[in-house]
Amino acid sequence: MFDPREKIALFIDGANLYAASKSLGFDIDYRKLLKTFSEKAYLLRAYYYTALIEDQEYSSIRPLIDWLDYNGYKVVTKPAKEFTDSMGRRKIKGNMDIELAIDAMEQCSTVDHLVIFSGDGDFTTLVEAVQRKGRKVSVVSTMATQPPMIADDLRRQADHFIDLASLRSQVGRELSERPQRERAAEVVPSDFDD
């Protein structure tokens, strides 16, 4: 799947990866994640995308964002949008799809293999476009949940599908190992299988 001579870049949809790992019962150890993919090929860049709730005095995800920023990740954030749904419930939406897609297209001229950590079907068109430029694309999400957290179209379009459940021993840590201050609620993606 990976050629040690190829240059790779990781594109992590933070909210989507958080939801997938949580549904599988473990947390992502981001240090291990970098190490694992660095051993597979030449890891050129690792992007992490998340929306932040700006009006809060303290954001519970801020410690993770700061750690990632200082430890090898290119963190891309934007303010989340708050709205009230038709039932009067307060909802928060933070979609980072366009930022991830633009960065992936820009990296096509530099990397050989793109690894997208998301199950969002909206990325199917991105995967097709990247493949037309002669690049390989692996998608990391999970089929091990009910319902699966990866859109069928995205899984079929990718050159390789990596089930997050299979990476648990390499990039995971048990929920009980999580430091108290990292128990962050992320902006949850509104959909997985569009």
Order of alpha helices (4+ residues) and beta strands (2+ residues): beta-alpha-beta-alpha-beta-alpha-beta-beta-beta-alpha-beta-alpha-beta-alpha-beta-alpha-beta
